[in-house]
Amino acid sequence: MTAEARDLMVTAQEAARLRDAQQLEVRDVALAALILHFRRLAEEVESSAEVSLSPEMLPMADEVREIMMSGEGDLRNSDLVDLARREEPELSEYLGPVWQATKGY
């Protein structure tokens, strides 16, 4: 097993534990691959002075734009996680523990 594959499997195990899984599933591997991809990109940005730290914003879906523009006080991390839990129920196994952790922020 390569070092990269080992990192991926360790991260996938942690993703599975996050949702209190009984076994490692393919979706855990997919999520781990995405996490590691973004971590590598962040490391590349930090090591390159030529890369812009302000990439162009993507258009937002109506639900995201609505919560951004609601104007009901400061937008909190927990508000965004709650939106994701409501709009993407298939991710609730992952987002449940994250949502509970963000309630205190």
C-alpha distances in whole Angstrom, upper triangle without the diagonal:
4,7,8,6,6,10,11,10,12,15,15,16,18,20,20,22,24,26,26,24,24,20,17,19,18,20,18,15,18,19,16,16,19,19,17,18,22,21,19,23,25,23,24,28,28,27,30,34,34,33,35,34,37,35,38,38,37,40,40,40,44,42,40,43,46,44,44,48,49,50,50,49,46,43,41,37,38,40,37,35,38,38,35,35,38,37,34,34,31,29,31,29,27,30,32,31,31,34,35,34,36,39,40,39
4,5,5,6,9,10,11,12,14,15,17,19,20,21,23,24,26,27,25,25,22,19,20,19,21,19,15,17,19,16,14,18,18,15,16,19,18,16,20,22,20,21,24,25,24,26,30,31,29,32,31,34,32,35,35,35,38,38,39,42,41,39,42,44,43,42,46,47,49,49,48,45,42,39,36,37,39,36,34,37,38,34,35,38,37,34,34,31,29,32,29,27,30,32,31,30,34,35,33,35,38,39,38
4,5,5,6,9,10,11,12,14,15,17,18,20,21,23,25,26,24,25,22,19,20,19,21,18,15,17,18,14,14,17,16,13,15,17,15,14,18,19,17,18,22,22,21,24,27,29,27,30,29,31,30,33,34,34,37,37,38,41,40,37,40,43,41,40,44,45,47,47,45,42,39,37,33,34,37,34,32,35,36,33,33,37,36,33,34,31,28,30,28,26,28,30,29,28,32,33,31,32,36,36,35
4,5,5,6,9,10,11,12,14,16,16,18,20,21,23,24,23,24,21,18,18,17,18,16,13,14,15,11,10,13,13,9,11,14,13,11,15,17,15,16,20,20,20,22,26,26,25,27,26,28,27,30,30,30,33,33,34,38,36,34,37,39,38,37,41,42,44,44,43,39,36,34,31,32,34,31,29,33,33,30,31,34,33,30,31,28,26,28,26,23,26,28,27,26,29,31,29,30,34,34,33
4,5,5,6,9,10,10,12,14,15,16,18,20,21,22,21,21,18,15,15,14,16,14,10,12,14,11,10,13,13,11,13,16,15,14,17,19,18,19,23,23,23,25,29,30,28,30,29,31,29,32,32,31,34,34,34,38,36,34,37,40,38,38,42,43,44,44,44,40,37,35,31,32,34,31,29,32,33,29,30,33,32,29,29,26,24,27,24,22,25,27,26,25,29,30,29,30,34,35,34
4,5,5,6,9,10,11,12,14,15,17,18,20,21,20,20,17,14,16,15,17,14,11,14,15,11,11,15,14,12,14,17,15,15,19,20,19,21,24,24,24,26,30,31,29,31,30,32,31,33,33,33,36,35,36,39,37,35,38,41,39,38,42,43,45,44,43,40,37,35,31,32,34,32,29,32,33,30,30,33,33,29,30,27,25,26,24,22,25,27,25,25,28,29,28,29,33,33,33
4,6,5,6,8,10,11,12,14,15,17,19,20,19,20,18,15,16,15,16,13,11,13,13,9,9,12,11,8,11,14,12,12,16,16,15,18,20,21,21,23,27,28,26,28,26,29,28,30,30,30,33,32,33,36,35,32,35,38,35,35,39,40,41,41,40,37,34,31,27,29,31,28,26,29,30,27,27,31,30,27,28,25,23,25,22,20,22,24,22,22,25,27,25,26,30,30,29
4,6,5,6,9,10,10,12,14,15,17,18,17,18,16,12,13,12,12,10,7,9,10,6,6,10,9,7,10,13,12,12,15,17,16,18,21,22,22,24,28,29,26,28,26,28,27,29,29,28,31,30,30,34,32,30,33,35,33,33,37,38,40,40,39,36,33,30,26,27,30,27,24,27,28,24,25,28,28,24,25,22,20,22,20,17,20,22,21,21,24,26,24,25,29,30,29
4,5,5,6,9,10,10,12,14,16,16,15,16,13,9,11,11,12,9,7,10,11,8,9,12,12,11,14,16,15,16,19,20,20,22,24,25,26,28,31,32,30,31,30,31,30,32,32,31,33,32,32,36,34,32,35,37,35,35,39,40,42,41,40,37,34,32,28,28,31,28,25,28,29,25,25,29,28,25,25,22,20,22,19,17,20,22,21,21,24,25,24,26,29,30,30
4,5,5,6,9,10,11,13,15,15,14,16,13,11,13,13,14,10,9,13,12,8,11,13,12,11,14,16,14,16,19,19,19,22,24,24,25,28,31,32,30,31,29,31,30,33,32,31,34,33,33,36,34,32,35,37,35,35,39,39,41,40,39,36,33,30,26,27,29,27,24,27,29,25,25,29,29,25,25,23,20,22,19,16,19,21,19,19,23,23,22,24,27,28,28
4,5,5,6,9,10,11,13,14,14,16,14,11,12,12,12,8,8,10,9,5,8,10,8,8,12,13,12,13,16,17,17,20,22,22,23,26,29,30,27,28,26,28,27,29,28,28,30,29,29,32,30,28,31,33,31,31,35,36,37,36,35,32,29,27,23,23,26,24,21,24,25,22,22,26,25,22,22,20,17,19,16,14,16,18,16,16,20,21,19,21,24,25,25
4,5,5,6,9,10,11,12,11,13,11,7,8,9,9,5,5,8,7,5,8,10,9,10,13,15,14,16,18,19,20,22,24,25,26,28,31,32,29,30,28,29,28,30,29,28,30,29,29,31,29,28,31,33,31,31,35,36,37,37,36,33,30,27,24,24,26,24,21,23,24,21,21,24,24,20,20,18,15,17,14,12,15,17,16,16,20,21,20,22,25,26,26
4,5,5,6,9,10,10,9,11,9,6,9,11,11,7,8,11,10,8,12,14,13,13,16,18,17,19,22,22,22,25,27,27,28,31,34,35,32,33,31,32,31,33,32,31,33,32,31,34,32,30,34,35,33,33,37,37,39,38,37,35,32,28,25,25,27,25,22,24,26,22,22,25,25,22,22,19,17,17,14,13,16,17,15,16,20,20,19,22,25,26,26
4,5,5,6,9,10,10,12,11,9,12,13,12,8,10,12,10,8,12,13,11,12,16,16,15,18,20,20,21,24,25,25,27,29,32,34,31,31,29,30,29,31,30,29,31,30,30,32,30,28,31,33,30,31,34,35,36,35,34,31,28,25,21,21,24,22,19,22,23,20,20,23,24,21,20,18,16,16,13,11,14,15,13,13,17,17,16,18,21,22,23
4,5,5,7,9,9,12,11,9,10,11,9,6,8,10,7,7,11,11,10,12,15,15,15,18,20,20,21,23,25,25,27,29,32,33,30,30,28,29,28,29,28,27,28,27,26,29,26,25,28,30,27,28,32,32,34,33,32,29,26,23,20,19,22,20,17,19,20,17,17,20,20,17,17,15,12,13,10,8,11,12,11,11,15,16,15,17,20,22,22
4,5,5,6,5,8,7,6,7,10,9,6,9,11,9,9,13,14,13,15,18,19,19,21,23,23,25,27,28,29,31,33,36,37,33,34,31,32,31,33,31,30,31,29,28,31,28,27,31,32,29,30,34,34,36,35,34,32,29,26,22,21,24,22,19,20,22,19,17,21,21,18,17,14,12,13,9,8,12,13,12,13,16,17,17,19,22,23,24
4,5,5,6,8,9,9,11,14,12,9,12,14,12,12,16,17,15,17,20,20,20,22,25,24,25,28,29,29,32,34,37,38,35,35,32,33,33,34,32,31,33,31,30,32,29,28,32,32,30,31,35,34,36,34,34,31,29,25,22,21,24,22,19,20,23,20,18,22,23,20,18,17,14,14,10,9,12,12,10,12,15,15,15,18,20,21,22
4,6,8,11,12,11,12,15,12,10,13,14,11,12,15,15,14,16,19,19,18,21,23,23,24,27,28,28,30,32,35,36,33,33,30,31,30,31,29,29,30,28,27,29,26,25,28,29,26,27,31,31,32,31,30,28,25,22,18,17,20,19,15,17,19,16,15,19,20,17,16,15,12,11,8,6,9,9,7,8,12,12,12,14,17,18,19
4,5,9,10,10,11,13,11,9,13,14,12,13,17,17,15,18,21,21,21,24,25,25,27,30,30,31,33,35,37,38,35,35,32,32,31,33,30,29,30,27,26,28,25,24,28,28,26,28,31,30,32,31,31,29,26,23,19,18,20,19,15,16,18,15,13,17,18,15,13,12,9,8,5,5,8,8,7,10,12,12,13,16,17,20,21
4,7,9,10,12,15,14,12,15,17,15,15,19,20,18,21,23,24,23,26,28,28,29,32,33,33,36,38,40,41,38,38,35,36,35,36,34,33,34,31,30,32,29,28,32,32,29,31,34,34,35,34,33,31,29,25,22,20,23,22,18,19,21,19,17,20,21,18,16,15,13,12,8,9,11,10,9,12,14,14,15,18,19,21,23
4,5,7,9,12,11,10,13,15,14,15,18,19,18,20,23,24,24,26,28,28,30,32,34,34,36,38,41,42,38,39,36,37,36,37,35,33,34,32,31,32,29,29,33,33,31,33,36,36,38,36,36,34,31,28,25,23,25,24,20,21,23,20,18,21,22,19,17,14,13,13,9,10,13,13,12,15,17,17,18,21,23,24,26
4,7,9,13,13,12,15,17,17,17,20,22,21,23,25,26,26,29,31,31,32,35,36,37,39,41,44,45,41,42,39,40,39,40,38,37,38,35,34,36,33,33,37,37,35,36,40,39,41,40,40,38,35,32,28,27,29,28,24,25,27,24,21,24,25,22,20,17,16,16,12,14,17,16,16,19,21,21,21,24,26,28,29
4,6,10,11,10,12,14,15,15,17,19,19,20,23,25,25,27,29,30,30,33,34,35,37,39,42,43,39,40,38,39,37,39,37,35,37,35,34,36,33,33,36,37,35,37,40,40,42,41,41,39,35,33,29,28,30,28,25,26,27,24,22,25,26,22,20,17,17,17,13,14,18,18,17,20,22,22,23,26,28,29,31
4,7,8,6,8,11,12,11,14,16,16,17,19,21,21,23,25,26,27,29,31,32,33,35,38,39,36,37,35,36,34,36,34,33,34,32,32,34,32,31,35,36,34,35,39,39,41,40,40,37,34,31,28,27,29,27,24,25,26,23,22,25,25,21,20,17,15,17,13,13,17,18,17,19,22,22,23,25,27,29,30
4,5,5,7,9,10,11,13,15,16,17,19,21,21,23,25,26,27,29,31,32,34,35,38,39,35,36,34,35,33,34,33,31,32,30,29,32,30,29,33,34,32,34,37,37,40,39,39,37,33,31,27,27,28,26,23,24,25,21,20,23,23,19,18,14,14,15,13,13,16,18,18,19,22,23,23,25,28,30,30
4,5,5,6,9,10,11,13,14,15,16,19,20,21,23,25,26,27,29,31,32,33,36,36,33,34,32,33,31,32,30,28,30,28,27,30,29,28,31,33,32,33,36,37,39,39,39,37,33,31,27,27,28,26,23,25,25,21,21,23,22,18,18,14,14,16,14,14,17,19,20,20,23,25,25,26,29,31,31
4,5,5,6,8,10,11,12,14,15,17,18,20,21,23,24,26,27,29,30,32,35,35,31,32,30,30,28,29,27,25,27,25,24,27,25,24,28,29,28,29,32,33,35,35,35,33,30,27,24,24,25,22,19,21,21,17,17,20,19,15,15,11,10,13,11,11,14,16,17,17,19,22,22,23,26,28,28
4,5,5,6,9,10,10,12,14,16,16,18,20,21,22,24,26,27,29,30,33,34,30,31,29,30,28,29,28,26,28,26,26,28,26,25,29,30,28,29,33,33,36,35,35,32,29,27,23,23,24,22,19,21,22,18,17,21,20,16,16,13,11,13,11,10,13,15,15,15,18,20,20,21,24,26,26
4,6,5,6,9,10,10,12,14,15,16,18,20,21,22,24,26,27,29,32,32,29,30,28,29,27,29,28,26,28,27,27,30,28,27,30,32,30,31,35,36,38,37,37,34,31,29,25,25,27,24,21,24,24,20,21,24,23,19,19,16,14,17,15,13,16,19,18,18,21,23,23,24,27,29,29
4,5,5,6,9,10,11,13,14,15,17,19,20,21,23,25,26,27,30,30,27,27,26,27,25,26,25,23,25,24,23,27,25,24,27,29,28,28,32,33,35,35,35,33,29,27,24,24,25,22,20,22,22,18,19,22,20,17,18,14,13,16,15,13,16,18,19,18,21,23,23,24,27,29,28
4,5,5,6,9,10,11,12,14,15,17,19,20,21,23,25,26,29,29,26,26,24,25,23,24,23,21,23,22,22,25,23,22,25,27,25,26,29,30,32,32,32,29,26,24,20,20,22,19,16,19,19,15,16,19,18,15,16,13,11,14,12,10,12,15,15,14,17,20,19,20,23,25,24
4,5,5,6,8,10,10,12,14,15,16,18,20,21,23,24,27,28,25,26,24,25,24,25,24,23,26,25,25,28,26,24,28,30,28,28,32,33,34,34,34,31,27,25,21,22,24,21,19,22,22,19,19,23,22,18,19,17,14,17,15,12,15,17,17,16,19,21,20,21,24,26,25
4,6,5,6,9,10,11,12,14,15,16,18,20,21,23,26,26,23,24,23,24,22,24,23,22,25,24,25,28,27,25,28,30,29,29,32,34,35,36,35,32,29,27,23,24,26,23,21,24,24,20,21,24,23,20,21,18,16,19,18,15,17,21,20,19,22,24,23,24,27,28,27
4,5,5,6,9,10,11,12,14,15,17,19,20,21,24,24,21,21,20,21,19,20,20,18,21,20,21,24,23,21,24,27,25,25,29,30,32,32,32,29,25,24,20,22,23,19,18,21,21,17,19,22,20,17,19,17,15,18,17,14,16,19,19,17,20,22,21,21,25,26,25
4,5,5,6,9,10,11,12,14,15,17,19,20,23,24,20,21,19,20,19,21,20,20,22,22,22,26,24,22,25,27,25,25,28,30,31,31,30,27,24,22,18,20,22,18,17,20,20,17,19,22,21,18,20,18,15,17,17,13,15,18,17,15,18,20,19,19,23,24,22
4,5,5,6,9,10,11,12,14,15,17,18,22,22,19,21,19,21,20,22,22,22,25,24,25,29,27,25,28,30,28,28,31,33,34,34,34,30,27,25,22,23,25,22,20,24,24,21,22,26,25,22,24,22,19,21,20,17,18,21,20,18,21,24,22,22,26,27,25
4,5,5,6,9,10,11,12,14,16,17,20,20,17,18,17,19,17,19,19,19,22,22,24,27,26,24,26,29,28,27,30,32,34,34,34,30,27,26,22,24,25,22,21,25,24,21,23,26,24,22,24,22,19,22,22,18,20,23,22,20,23,26,24,24,27,28,27
4,5,5,6,9,10,10,12,14,15,18,18,15,16,14,15,14,17,17,17,20,20,22,25,24,21,24,26,25,24,27,29,30,31,30,27,24,22,19,21,23,19,19,22,22,19,21,24,23,21,23,22,19,21,21,18,18,22,21,18,21,24,22,21,25,26,24
4,5,5,6,9,10,11,13,14,17,18,15,16,15,17,16,19,19,20,23,23,25,28,27,24,26,29,27,26,29,31,32,32,31,28,25,23,20,22,24,21,20,24,24,21,23,27,25,23,25,24,21,23,22,19,19,23,21,19,22,24,21,21,25,25,23
4,5,5,6,9,10,11,12,16,17,14,16,15,17,17,20,20,21,24,25,27,30,29,26,29,31,30,28,32,34,35,36,34,31,28,26,23,26,27,24,24,27,27,24,27,30,28,26,28,27,24,26,25,22,23,26,25,22,25,27,25,25,29,29,27
4,5,5,6,9,10,11,14,14,11,12,12,14,13,16,17,18,21,22,24,28,27,24,26,29,28,26,29,32,33,34,33,29,26,25,22,25,26,23,23,27,26,23,26,29,27,25,28,27,24,26,26,23,23,27,26,23,25,28,26,25,29,29,27
4,5,5,6,9,10,12,13,11,12,10,13,13,16,17,18,22,22,25,28,27,24,25,28,27,25,28,30,31,32,30,27,24,23,20,23,25,22,22,25,25,23,26,29,27,26,28,27,24,26,26,22,23,26,24,21,24,26,24,23,26,27,24
4,5,5,6,9,12,13,11,13,12,15,16,19,20,22,25,26,28,32,31,28,29,32,30,28,32,34,34,35,33,30,28,26,23,26,28,25,25,29,29,26,29,32,31,29,31,30,27,29,28,25,25,28,27,24,27,29,26,25,29,29,26
4,5,5,6,10,11,9,11,11,14,14,18,20,21,25,26,29,32,32,28,30,33,31,29,32,35,35,37,35,32,29,28,26,29,30,27,27,31,30,28,31,33,32,30,33,32,29,31,31,27,28,31,29,27,29,32,29,28,32,32,29
4,5,5,7,8,6,8,8,11,11,15,17,19,23,24,27,30,30,26,27,31,29,27,30,32,33,34,32,29,27,26,24,27,28,25,26,29,29,27,30,32,31,30,33,32,29,31,31,27,27,31,29,26,28,31,28,27,31,31,28
4,6,7,10,9,10,9,13,14,18,20,22,25,26,29,32,32,28,29,32,31,28,31,34,33,35,33,29,27,26,24,27,29,26,27,30,30,29,31,34,33,32,34,33,30,32,32,28,28,31,29,26,29,31,28,27,30,30,27
4,7,9,9,12,12,15,16,20,22,24,28,29,32,35,35,32,33,36,34,32,35,37,37,38,36,33,31,30,28,31,32,30,30,34,34,32,34,37,36,35,37,36,33,35,35,31,31,34,32,29,32,34,31,30,34,33,30
4,5,6,9,10,14,14,18,21,23,26,28,31,34,34,31,32,35,34,31,34,37,37,38,36,33,31,31,29,32,33,30,31,35,34,32,35,38,36,35,38,37,34,36,36,32,32,36,34,31,34,36,33,32,35,35,32
4,6,8,9,13,14,18,20,23,27,28,32,35,35,31,32,35,34,31,33,36,36,38,36,32,31,30,29,33,33,31,32,35,35,33,36,39,37,37,39,39,36,38,38,34,34,37,36,33,35,37,34,33,36,35,32
4,6,9,12,12,16,19,21,25,27,30,33,34,31,31,34,33,30,33,36,36,38,36,33,31,31,30,33,34,31,32,36,35,33,37,39,37,36,39,39,36,38,39,35,35,38,37,34,36,38,36,34,37,37,34
4,6,9,9,12,15,18,21,24,27,30,30,27,27,31,30,27,30,33,33,35,33,30,28,28,27,30,30,27,29,32,31,30,33,35,33,32,35,35,32,34,35,32,31,35,34,30,32,35,33,31,34,34,31
4,5,6,10,13,15,19,21,24,27,28,24,24,28,27,24,26,29,29,32,30,27,25,26,24,28,28,25,27,30,29,28,31,33,31,31,34,34,31,33,34,31,30,34,33,29,31,34,31,29,32,33,29
4,6,10,12,15,18,20,23,26,26,22,22,26,24,21,24,27,27,29,27,24,22,22,21,25,25,22,24,27,26,25,29,30,29,29,32,32,29,31,32,28,27,30,30,26,28,30,28,26,29,29,25
4,7,8,12,15,17,20,23,23,20,19,23,22,19,21,24,24,26,25,22,20,21,20,24,23,21,23,26,24,24,27,29,27,27,31,31,28,30,32,28,27,30,30,26,27,30,28,25,28,29,25
4,6,9,13,15,18,21,22,18,18,22,21,19,21,24,25,27,26,23,21,22,21,24,24,20,22,25,24,23,26,28,26,26,29,29,27,29,30,27,26,30,30,26,27,30,29,26,29,30,27
4,7,10,12,16,18,20,17,16,20,20,17,19,23,23,26,26,23,21,22,21,24,23,20,23,25,23,22,26,27,25,25,29,29,27,29,31,28,27,30,31,27,28,31,30,27,30,31,28
4,7,9,12,15,16,13,12,16,16,14,16,19,20,23,23,20,18,19,18,21,20,17,19,22,19,19,23,23,21,22,25,26,24,26,28,26,24,27,28,25,25,28,27,25,27,28,25
4,6,10,13,14,11,11,15,16,14,16,19,21,23,24,22,19,20,19,21,20,16,19,21,18,17,21,21,19,19,23,24,22,24,27,24,23,26,27,24,24,28,27,25,27,29,26
4,7,9,12,10,9,13,14,12,14,17,19,22,23,21,18,20,20,22,19,16,19,20,17,17,20,20,17,19,22,23,22,24,27,25,23,27,28,25,25,28,28,25,27,30,27
4,6,8,6,6,9,11,10,11,14,17,19,20,19,16,17,17,18,16,13,16,17,13,13,17,17,14,16,19,21,19,21,24,22,20,23,25,22,22,25,25,23,24,27,24
4,6,5,6,9,10,11,12,14,17,19,21,20,17,18,18,18,16,13,15,16,12,12,15,14,11,13,17,18,18,20,23,21,19,22,25,22,21,25,25,23,24,27,25
4,5,5,6,9,10,10,12,15,17,19,19,16,18,18,19,15,13,16,16,12,13,16,14,11,14,17,20,19,21,24,23,21,23,26,23,22,25,26,23,24,27,25
4,6,5,6,9,10,11,14,15,17,17,14,15,15,15,12,10,13,12,8,10,12,10,8,12,15,17,17,17,21,20,17,20,22,20,18,21,23,20,21,24,22
4,5,5,6,9,10,13,14,16,15,11,13,13,13,11,8,11,11,8,9,13,12,10,12,16,18,17,18,21,19,17,19,21,18,17,20,21,18,19,22,20
4,6,5,6,8,11,13,15,15,12,14,15,16,13,11,14,15,11,13,16,15,13,16,19,21,20,21,25,23,20,23,25,22,20,24,24,21,22,24,22
4,5,5,6,9,11,14,14,11,14,15,15,12,11,14,14,11,13,16,14,13,16,19,22,21,21,25,24,20,22,25,22,20,23,24,21,21,23,21
4,5,5,8,9,11,11,8,10,12,12,8,8,11,11,8,11,14,13,12,15,18,21,19,19,23,21,18,19,21,19,16,19,20,17,17,20,18
4,6,7,9,11,10,7,10,11,13,10,9,13,13,11,13,16,16,15,18,20,23,21,22,25,23,20,22,23,20,18,21,21,18,18,20,18
4,5,8,10,11,9,13,15,16,12,12,16,16,14,16,19,18,17,20,23,26,24,25,28,26,23,25,26,23,21,24,24,21,21,23,20
4,6,8,10,9,12,15,15,11,12,16,15,13,16,18,17,17,20,22,25,24,24,27,26,22,24,25,23,20,23,23,20,19,21,19
4,6,8,8,12,15,16,12,14,17,17,15,19,21,20,20,23,25,28,27,26,29,28,24,25,27,24,21,23,24,20,19,21,19
4,7,8,11,14,14,11,13,16,15,15,18,20,19,20,23,24,28,26,25,28,27,23,23,25,22,19,21,22,18,17,18,17
4,6,9,13,13,11,14,16,16,16,19,21,20,22,24,26,29,27,26,28,27,23,24,24,22,19,21,20,17,16,16,14
4,6,10,11,10,12,14,15,15,18,19,20,21,23,25,27,25,24,27,25,21,22,22,19,17,19,18,14,14,15,12
4,7,8,7,8,11,12,12,14,16,16,17,19,21,24,21,21,23,21,18,19,20,17,15,17,16,13,13,14,11
4,5,5,7,9,10,11,13,15,16,17,18,20,22,20,19,21,19,15,16,16,13,11,13,13,9,9,10,8
4,5,5,6,9,10,11,12,14,16,16,18,20,17,16,18,15,12,14,13,10,9,11,10,7,9,10,8
4,5,5,6,8,10,10,12,14,15,16,18,15,14,16,14,10,11,11,9,6,8,9,5,6,9,7
4,6,5,6,9,10,11,12,14,15,18,16,15,17,16,12,13,14,12,9,12,12,9,9,12,10
4,5,5,6,9,10,11,12,14,16,14,13,16,14,11,13,14,11,9,13,13,10,11,14,12
4,5,5,6,9,10,10,12,14,11,10,12,11,7,9,10,8,6,10,10,8,10,13,12
4,5,5,6,9,10,10,13,11,10,13,12,8,9,11,10,7,10,12,10,10,13,13
4,5,5,6,8,10,13,11,11,14,14,10,12,14,12,10,13,15,13,13,17,16
4,5,5,6,8,10,8,8,12,11,8,10,13,11,10,13,15,13,14,18,17
4,6,5,6,8,7,6,9,9,6,8,11,10,8,11,14,13,13,17,17
4,6,6,10,9,8,12,13,10,11,14,14,11,14,17,15,15,19,19
4,6,9,9,10,13,14,11,13,16,15,14,17,19,18,18,22,21
4,5,6,7,11,11,9,12,15,14,13,17,18,18,19,22,22
4,5,5,8,10,9,10,14,14,13,16,18,18,19,22,23
4,6,7,9,10,11,14,14,15,17,19,19,21,24,24
4,6,6,6,8,11,11,12,14,16,16,18,21,21
4,5,5,5,9,10,9,12,14,14,15,19,20
4,6,6,8,9,10,12,14,15,17,19,20
4,6,7,7,9,11,12,13,15,18,18
4,6,5,6,8,10,10,12,15,15
4,5,5,6,9,10,11,14,15
4,5,5,6,9,10,12,14
4,5,5,6,9,11,11
4,5,5,6,9,10
4,6,5,8,10
4,6,7,8
4,5,5
4,6
4
